[in-house]
Amino acid sequence: MTYSPVRRTASAATALLSAVVFAGCTMLTPAPKDLDFSTSRSGERGIYRATIQPDASPIPLHRIHSWTVELKDVAGRPVDAAHIEVDGDMPQHRHGLPTRPRVTEALGDGRYRVEGLKFHMRGWWTVSFKVDAPAGNDEITFNLMLR
Ligand SMILES: [Cu+2]
């Protein structure tokens, strides 16, 4: 068999690439030990409090699903007519969600339907809601552990 430098280079590159991908997804800096996994949390600025209710329990892996998020002000009154942006991250991996979830419906009573959530890896995720409503802007972040 003849020696083929081109093929050897290509397979070395493939091996290197898969090593990088592998490292990116498995060699973790440990997650903070004091993570708060509450499903009800206050925003960074303390203007709102949100409660998440995923449609499935436990939260599914590799499957697109929906959540309901309930938004209240500090006095506990439901906040309707908020503009909410949804985003997700794996802080240890520096990547986000494979989908672009969004609020598709205001259900009334401060409740909103969020569609298009999908988690494609096990581990620590954050999901944040950027809220824009008359009382002010705030961001509420939840921690999840997908198993
Ligand atoms: Cu990841």
Residues whose N, C-alpha, C, O or C-beta is under 5 A from the ligand:
A	BS01	CU	M90 H93 M121
